[in-house]
């Protein structure tokens, strides 16, 4: 059945079929501690049946969460695009219906209601007026036809979410039947448990309000005001954001010095409104308080509100612990805390039915009592209900999916800990802590900066994503069918016809608009899209945000900026989605072809993730999802290796794709038989057509960089493997224009010559490591922010490229796409192309329109790339032997100085020995220089020191203070003052060594006898 694996029982328990694992089961064991840091979770899941169970359940949980979130995303999106006036009217109606518990129905006419005063009895038995914030008693609240439609659709949405949440609670407690009273009575045999379930069901339904609206609260600071009678009802409740996020970044010591005037002002206003002398008590709690007594805890928030902390990465671990301890937020932490350790462990693992009957009864009583409480008694809710429904949607989806899979996940994890080797257990424990906890906001923010200034709104980056259809997806599909290349390319074109733009969202793919699909294929694709399978995964990770998160804890300006960011991000993400959609449809079709399915089973017979699908019958939908995740990579926290987490994720921000590609190639060529080798060869060939030999292999570019760095470190000489290889190939082809073009095509790919664009290096498949150099250039978040400011300073100081300077300055603010447009259509026509230090690469009057358009869309033209490559080669040749020549001069100069010193001390024999060694070393340098020149390698030849440079080296060894003699006359006085200040006891006449100047030809023979 289509999508049968997407029902509530989405993950079957495959642990019953497990056998103890072999001794060598995963790369963590095979390559040790270092290997565990670069191993993706999906890689380990392919080899370990034990970890595959954990991984598969988590993957299904995430997909189920995505599905729940996507069910009503159209409605929620429409709500948040309404004019402010419409949203305010709907919010006023929702608030009144919620507080008054008024039941309404759709009459087909525009909604209208006259409000009345609301009186409720508090927990203290005192009746009080409940005052809505958005309306007054006697006011008529009216909605137009469209607003009325949305109101009733919202009611339907909330009704379904309430049922979903209630059903998930009963399921987590051990009841798997239908959600109705009769079914509970008929199917539950244990009388005590049946009675508890019936009591809980009755309470849940009693608390069901047809027009129920969630009261949402958020903020890192909470202020609770207790009235003279000691109740919140007679006081107040407030939550708001402060500078706790900044304090969390800088640490407790610096945080203590930060003044939070905004939060302090709000607290002062609350205290003034509720004075202590009138009997009010004001208590303030903060998210990051230093004292435990002043710290905001998760129990400070009511009901599902507490899960708003999921939006806050700083409290991600706290929320995970809360979920683990309370069975996904079902039980109160205080009640669980009173249990013994064994019972607490059972609760954490989701085994409620294993508890003693008495313990179950106590917990059920506490759970029922919790639902009896009326959350309306806690004031301080956010009145922007239409916005908060986005948060509520995510909260319910996260909570319900966690409850659904907790028990199966716990079984799989327990099984792994019992049977697996220690390295695998260690990896799994680390992964378990990380996979459900949002990363710290600092790391996500740093990745957002790197993405914003490197890829955001860039047509070139989008094109690179699209190239994956040719370079990776199509080759991987040939594992199932030889005609996959053509099939995938055709499908890619079809999918592009489904591109659509939406206000507030940007570019996306609408499955309903893709032509040529059968009804069954369209339904499968729609389901896969809702589950997140065919939505962008890698790019949201690069952006520093998780797929599907829609948060609303922001003011109008922040929302506008968020929408601006979303539009630009969609330019890049839509082509990743295109790749995934094309892969899904083709794989779905192939999975229905017996021959193609047989090929798939043969190629993936050693893959435990695939084996689990085969054990369940190889459903075409599951096979298609698997191929999408394999060919286009999973992405997200579920798959990230350890090295890509936290600070590593910032430093290696754009390396995960290359790491995944390298792992994919290894599997193709070594684990998947003839069809895998064909797919791997296809990948290498397609990569070559785009990027050439230099950039076609993962880690290849890094290998060249490392080798050149080591060579220079050991020999003191620069080595340019790329240029030398290109020259060698050009010589092989005759060294004419055609020969040079052929050499370029081999090393940089045919696309450079055919398209006139430098695509190979733009693709960036081969660079896994940060660039070797200073931290600013190595880390994308720094190189695209601080590095751009440094570039601005350098370009401005040249005085010849003001447009380029200011473009660099504003680029971190406007993002990659607009920066490309400025460079291509403003900077290039006016200033041409220059290095940051002003050296001209291509003058403005020689700039072709094609080059301007290419740069405007983020590409570099081949002609400019060649100019820069040639200039860099010339500079490298000029500087390649500089260090070696200087070192030779210093070494030989010191030898002569030592000989003179020894002779002055009367040690003639030692002086002669040193001079003899000097002459021998000098002769070797001269001979090697002459040999390189004669061999036609003058560019690499290390020149011997001239007599003048050698004489200066000797004098500086003997008289270090002579350095001042090299200072020009105009700057001599300033240099003298600086040296005198540093050497406080030195007299002026001692600062110089007087000598008679003489000119000498640089190429004059060495005159050793003239040395003092």
Helices and strands as residue ranges (DSSP letters): G 4-6, G 15-17, H 27-38, H 41-47, H 49-71, H 73-80, H 84-100, E 112-114, E 118-121, E 127-130, E 140-142, H 145-172, H 181-187, H 191-206, E 221-226, E 236-240, H 244-250, H 252-255, H 261-273, G 276-278, E 281-286, G 292-294, G 298-300, G 303-311, G 313-315, H 316-326, H 333-337, H 341-349, G 352-354, H 357-372, G 375-377, H 385-419, H 422-435, H 441-454, H 459-468, I 469-473, H 474-477, H 484-496, E 499-502, E 506-509, G 511-513, H 519-530, H 538-543, H 556-591, H 594-603, H 608-615, H 620-631, G 642-644, H 647-651, H 656-671, H 673-695, H 700-715, H 721-732, H 737-748, H 750-755, H 759-763, H 775-778, H 780-783, H 786-798, H 802-814, H 816-822, I 823-827, H 828-831, E 833-834, E 840-842, G 844-846, H 849-856, H 862-879, H 882-904, H 908-934, G 938-940, H 947-958, G 960-966, H 969-982, G 988-991, G 1008-1010
